[in-house]
Amino acid sequence: MKAYELMIMIDPTLDEEAAAALVERAQAIITAEGGTIDSVDDWGKRPLAYEINHLKDAYYAVIEFHHDQHAIAEIERVLRITDGIMRYLLVSREDRE
């Protein structure tokens, strides 16, 4: 299994409970595909470097996990179509093998 890091930016118009539910949904997607979650770091609401859709803030969360390469495309597909997730960045981590 390979190490990955996923950063999620969540719409700030949602309340904190809804933002936490989206982070839990991302974790569920990872574990449903057979991955293991190493850590979840909730950064809370922070300002954006530039406006996205006239929004100046976003909720941030970082999830580190291990997974097989074949399921990464499915995880990205689900994140892309999930309402409330503004942006995400999924990278492989060579230093966490």
Backbone as JSON Lines, residues from 0, in Angstrom:
{"i":0,"aa":"M","n":[0.84,-1.18,0.0],"ca":[0.0,0.0,0.0],"c":[0.88,1.24,0.0]}
{"i":1,"aa":"K","n":[0.41,2.24,-0.68],"ca":[1.14,3.48,-0.82],"c":[0.57,4.56,0.1]}
{"i":2,"aa":"A","n":[1.41,5.48,0.53],"ca":[0.98,6.56,1.42],"c":[0.47,7.75,0.6]}
{"i":3,"aa":"Y","n":[-0.62,8.35,1.06],"ca":[-1.23,9.51,0.4],"c":[-1.61,10.56,1.44]}
{"i":4,"aa":"E","n":[-1.73,11.79,0.95],"ca":[-2.22,12.89,1.77],"c":[-3.31,13.61,0.99]}
{"i":5,"aa":"L","n":[-4.44,13.82,1.64],"ca":[-5.59,14.47,1.02],"c":[-5.92,15.73,1.8]}
{"i":6,"aa":"M","n":[-5.91,16.88,1.12],"ca":[-6.36,18.13,1.73],"c":[-7.69,18.5,1.11]}
{"i":7,"aa":"I","n":[-8.66,18.79,1.96],"ca":[-10.0,19.14,1.52],"c":[-10.31,20.57,1.95]}
{"i":8,"aa":"M","n":[-10.86,21.36,1.02],"ca":[-11.36,22.69,1.33],"c":[-12.88,22.64,1.24]}
{"i":9,"aa":"I","n":[-13.55,22.96,2.34],"ca":[-15.0,22.82,2.44],"c":[-15.65,24.2,2.46]}
{"i":10,"aa":"D","n":[-16.8,24.3,1.82],"ca":[-17.56,25.54,1.71],"c":[-17.81,26.16,3.09]}
{"i":11,"aa":"P","n":[-17.44,27.43,3.3],"ca":[-17.59,28.05,4.62],"c":[-19.03,28.43,4.96]}
{"i":12,"aa":"T","n":[-19.94,28.38,4.0],"ca":[-21.33,28.7,4.31],"c":[-22.02,27.56,5.07]}
{"i":13,"aa":"L","n":[-21.4,26.39,5.09],"ca":[-21.92,25.27,5.88],"c":[-21.56,25.48,7.35]}
{"i":14,"aa":"D","n":[-22.35,24.93,8.25],"ca":[-22.0,25.02,9.66],"c":[-20.91,23.98,9.98]}
{"i":15,"aa":"E","n":[-20.35,24.07,11.18],"ca":[-19.22,23.2,11.54],"c":[-19.61,21.72,11.56]}
{"i":16,"aa":"E","n":[-20.85,21.43,11.93],"ca":[-21.3,20.03,11.95],"c":[-21.35,19.46,10.54]}
{"i":17,"aa":"A","n":[-21.81,20.25,9.58],"ca":[-21.87,19.79,8.19],"c":[-20.47,19.62,7.62]}
{"i":18,"aa":"A","n":[-19.55,20.52,8.0],"ca":[-18.17,20.4,7.55],"c":[-17.53,19.14,8.12]}
{"i":19,"aa":"A","n":[-17.79,18.85,9.39],"ca":[-17.27,17.63,10.01],"c":[-17.87,16.39,9.35]}
{"i":20,"aa":"A","n":[-19.12,16.47,8.95],"ca":[-19.76,15.34,8.27],"c":[-19.11,15.07,6.91]}
{"i":21,"aa":"L","n":[-18.69,16.14,6.22],"ca":[-18.0,15.95,4.94],"c":[-16.63,15.32,5.13]}
{"i":22,"aa":"V","n":[-15.94,15.68,6.2],"ca":[-14.64,15.05,6.49],"c":[-14.85,13.57,6.81]}
{"i":23,"aa":"E","n":[-15.89,13.27,7.57],"ca":[-16.19,11.87,7.87],"c":[-16.58,11.1,6.62]}
{"i":24,"aa":"R","n":[-17.27,11.77,5.7],"ca":[-17.63,11.12,4.43],"c":[-16.39,10.8,3.62]}
{"i":25,"aa":"A","n":[-15.42,11.71,3.59],"ca":[-14.17,11.44,2.88],"c":[-13.44,10.26,3.51]}
{"i":26,"aa":"Q","n":[-13.45,10.19,4.83],"ca":[-12.82,9.05,5.51],"c":[-13.54,7.76,5.16]}
{"i":27,"aa":"A","n":[-14.87,7.81,5.1],"ca":[-15.65,6.62,4.77],"c":[-15.37,6.14,3.36]}
{"i":28,"aa":"I","n":[-15.18,7.08,2.43],"ca":[-14.86,6.71,1.05],"c":[-13.52,5.97,1.01]}
{"i":29,"aa":"I","n":[-12.55,6.48,1.76],"ca":[-11.22,5.86,1.78],"c":[-11.28,4.46,2.36]}
{"i":30,"aa":"T","n":[-11.96,4.3,3.49],"ca":[-12.01,3.0,4.14],"c":[-12.91,2.02,3.38]}
{"i":31,"aa":"A","n":[-13.93,2.51,2.7],"ca":[-14.81,1.62,1.93],"c":[-14.08,0.99,0.77]}
{"i":32,"aa":"E","n":[-13.1,1.69,0.24],"ca":[-12.31,1.17,-0.87],"c":[-11.15,0.3,-0.39]}
{"i":33,"aa":"G","n":[-11.01,0.11,0.93],"ca":[-9.98,-0.78,1.45],"c":[-8.75,-0.09,2.0]}
{"i":34,"aa":"G","n":[-8.78,1.22,2.17],"ca":[-7.64,1.96,2.69],"c":[-7.63,2.03,4.2]}
{"i":35,"aa":"T","n":[-6.49,2.46,4.74],"ca":[-6.37,2.67,6.19],"c":[-5.99,4.12,6.44]}
{"i":36,"aa":"I","n":[-6.67,4.75,7.37],"ca":[-6.41,6.15,7.69],"c":[-5.37,6.23,8.79]}
{"i":37,"aa":"D","n":[-4.32,7.03,8.55],"ca":[-3.25,7.21,9.53],"c":[-3.56,8.35,10.49]}
{"i":38,"aa":"S","n":[-3.99,9.5,9.93],"ca":[-4.3,10.64,10.79],"c":[-5.26,11.58,10.08]}
{"i":39,"aa":"V","n":[-6.01,12.33,10.89],"ca":[-6.91,13.36,10.38],"c":[-6.61,14.63,11.16]}
{"i":40,"aa":"D","n":[-6.3,15.69,10.44],"ca":[-5.96,16.97,11.05],"c":[-6.97,18.01,10.59]}
{"i":41,"aa":"D","n":[-7.83,18.45,11.49],"ca":[-8.85,19.45,11.18],"c":[-8.26,20.83,11.46]}
{"i":42,"aa":"W","n":[-8.08,21.62,10.42],"ca":[-7.5,22.94,10.58],"c":[-8.52,24.0,10.92]}
{"i":43,"aa":"G","n":[-9.78,23.72,10.73],"ca":[-10.83,24.69,11.0],"c":[-11.0,25.67,9.85]}
{"i":44,"aa":"K","n":[-11.61,26.8,10.14],"ca":[-11.9,27.81,9.13],"c":[-10.73,28.77,9.02]}
{"i":45,"aa":"R","n":[-10.24,28.93,7.8],"ca":[-9.09,29.82,7.54],"c":[-9.34,30.64,6.29]}
{"i":46,"aa":"P","n":[-8.67,31.79,6.19],"ca":[-8.85,32.62,4.99],"c":[-8.15,31.99,3.77]}
{"i":47,"aa":"L","n":[-8.74,32.22,2.61],"ca":[-8.16,31.74,1.36],"c":[-7.12,32.74,0.87]}
{"i":48,"aa":"A","n":[-6.2,32.29,0.06],"ca":[-5.2,33.17,-0.53],"c":[-5.84,34.08,-1.57]}
{"i":49,"aa":"Y","n":[-6.88,33.58,-2.23],"ca":[-7.64,34.37,-3.2],"c":[-9.08,33.89,-3.17]}
{"i":50,"aa":"E","n":[-10.0,34.71,-3.62],"ca":[-11.42,34.36,-3.58],"c":[-11.72,33.22,-4.55]}
{"i":51,"aa":"I","n":[-12.6,32.32,-4.1],"ca":[-13.11,31.24,-4.94],"c":[-14.63,31.35,-4.89]}
{"i":52,"aa":"N","n":[-15.24,31.63,-6.02],"ca":[-16.7,31.8,-6.1],"c":[-17.2,32.85,-5.09]}
{"i":53,"aa":"H","n":[-16.48,33.94,-4.97],"ca":[-16.8,35.06,-4.09],"c":[-16.75,34.7,-2.61]}
{"i":54,"aa":"L","n":[-16.05,33.64,-2.26],"ca":[-15.87,33.24,-0.86],"c":[-14.44,33.55,-0.44]}
{"i":55,"aa":"K","n":[-14.27,34.01,0.78],"ca":[-12.95,34.4,1.26],"c":[-12.37,33.43,2.28]}
{"i":56,"aa":"D","n":[-13.18,32.49,2.78],"ca":[-12.74,31.53,3.79],"c":[-13.09,30.12,3.34]}
{"i":57,"aa":"A","n":[-12.53,29.14,4.04],"ca":[-12.89,27.73,3.82],"c":[-12.5,26.93,5.05]}
{"i":58,"aa":"Y","n":[-13.21,25.83,5.26],"ca":[-12.8,24.86,6.28],"c":[-11.77,23.94,5.64]}
{"i":59,"aa":"Y","n":[-10.68,23.7,6.36],"ca":[-9.61,22.84,5.85],"c":[-9.51,21.58,6.69]}
{"i":60,"aa":"A","n":[-9.2,20.47,6.04],"ca":[-8.92,19.21,6.73],"c":[-7.87,18.46,5.92]}
{"i":61,"aa":"V","n":[-6.95,17.8,6.63],"ca":[-5.89,17.01,5.99],"c":[-6.03,15.58,6.5]}
{"i":62,"aa":"I","n":[-6.12,14.64,5.56],"ca":[-6.23,13.22,5.9],"c":[-5.03,12.5,5.3]}
{"i":63,"aa":"E","n":[-4.27,11.82,6.16],"ca":[-3.16,10.98,5.69],"c":[-3.61,9.54,5.76]}
{"i":64,"aa":"F","n":[-3.36,8.79,4.68],"ca":[-3.84,7.42,4.63],"c":[-2.96,6.56,3.73]}
{"i":65,"aa":"H","n":[-3.13,5.25,3.83],"ca":[-2.46,4.29,2.97],"c":[-3.53,3.59,2.12]}
{"i":66,"aa":"H","n":[-3.21,3.4,0.85],"ca":[-4.18,2.78,-0.05],"c":[-3.47,2.2,-1.26]}
{"i":67,"aa":"D","n":[-4.15,1.29,-1.95],"ca":[-3.66,0.78,-3.21],"c":[-3.9,1.82,-4.3]}
{"i":68,"aa":"Q","n":[-3.08,1.8,-5.32],"ca":[-3.19,2.81,-6.38],"c":[-4.47,2.69,-7.19]}
{"i":69,"aa":"H","n":[-5.02,1.5,-7.31],"ca":[-6.17,1.3,-8.19],"c":[-7.42,2.04,-7.72]}
{"i":70,"aa":"A","n":[-7.54,2.36,-6.46],"ca":[-8.76,2.98,-5.95],"c":[-8.69,4.5,-5.9]}
{"i":71,"aa":"I","n":[-7.57,5.08,-6.18],"ca":[-7.41,6.54,-6.07],"c":[-8.32,7.27,-7.06]}
{"i":72,"aa":"A","n":[-8.48,6.75,-8.26],"ca":[-9.35,7.39,-9.25],"c":[-10.79,7.44,-8.76]}
{"i":73,"aa":"E","n":[-11.25,6.39,-8.1],"ca":[-12.62,6.37,-7.57],"c":[-12.79,7.37,-6.43]}
{"i":74,"aa":"I","n":[-11.78,7.47,-5.57],"ca":[-11.84,8.44,-4.47],"c":[-11.92,9.86,-5.03]}
{"i":75,"aa":"E","n":[-11.1,10.17,-6.03],"ca":[-11.13,11.5,-6.63],"c":[-12.46,11.77,-7.32]}
{"i":76,"aa":"R","n":[-13.03,10.77,-7.97],"ca":[-14.32,10.94,-8.65],"c":[-15.4,11.31,-7.65]}
{"i":77,"aa":"V","n":[-15.45,10.64,-6.53],"ca":[-16.46,10.92,-5.51],"c":[-16.25,12.3,-4.89]}
{"i":78,"aa":"L","n":[-15.0,12.68,-4.65],"ca":[-14.72,14.0,-4.08],"c":[-15.13,15.11,-5.05]}
{"i":79,"aa":"R","n":[-14.92,14.88,-6.34],"ca":[-15.26,15.88,-7.35],"c":[-16.76,16.17,-7.39]}
{"i":80,"aa":"I","n":[-17.6,15.15,-7.16],"ca":[-19.04,15.35,-7.3],"c":[-19.74,15.6,-5.96]}
{"i":81,"aa":"T","n":[-19.0,15.62,-4.86],"ca":[-19.6,15.84,-3.55],"c":[-19.88,17.33,-3.33]}
{"i":82,"aa":"D","n":[-21.13,17.65,-3.06],"ca":[-21.5,19.04,-2.78],"c":[-20.87,19.47,-1.46]}
{"i":83,"aa":"G","n":[-20.37,20.69,-1.42],"ca":[-19.77,21.23,-0.2],"c":[-18.25,21.2,-0.24]}
{"i":84,"aa":"I","n":[-17.67,20.36,-1.06],"ca":[-16.21,20.34,-1.19],"c":[-15.84,21.29,-2.33]}
{"i":85,"aa":"M","n":[-15.16,22.39,-1.96],"ca":[-14.78,23.4,-2.94],"c":[-13.61,22.93,-3.79]}
{"i":86,"aa":"R","n":[-12.58,22.45,-3.13],"ca":[-11.37,21.97,-3.79],"c":[-10.79,20.84,-2.96]}
{"i":87,"aa":"Y","n":[-9.95,20.05,-3.59],"ca":[-9.2,19.02,-2.87],"c":[-7.87,18.84,-3.56]}
{"i":88,"aa":"L","n":[-6.9,18.31,-2.83],"ca":[-5.6,18.0,-3.39],"c":[-5.18,16.66,-2.81]}
{"i":89,"aa":"L","n":[-4.93,15.71,-3.69],"ca":[-4.54,14.36,-3.3],"c":[-3.16,14.08,-3.87]}
{"i":90,"aa":"V","n":[-2.19,13.88,-2.99],"ca":[-0.82,13.62,-3.43],"c":[-0.28,12.35,-2.77]}
{"i":91,"aa":"S","n":[0.63,11.7,-3.46],"ca":[1.28,10.53,-2.85],"c":[2.48,11.02,-2.04]}
{"i":92,"aa":"R","n":[2.77,10.31,-0.96],"ca":[3.84,10.7,-0.05],"c":[4.92,9.62,-0.09]}
{"i":93,"aa":"E","n":[6.04,9.93,-0.64],"ca":[7.16,8.97,-0.68],"c":[7.83,8.84,0.67]}
{"i":94,"aa":"D","n":[7.76,9.88,1.5],"ca":[8.43,9.88,2.8],"c":[7.66,9.14,3.87]}
{"i":95,"aa":"R","n":[6.45,8.65,3.58],"ca":[5.62,7.98,4.58],"c":[5.41,6.5,4.3]}
{"i":96,"aa":"E","n":[6.18,5.92,3.42],"ca":[5.97,4.51,3.06],"c":[6.09,3.67,4.23]}
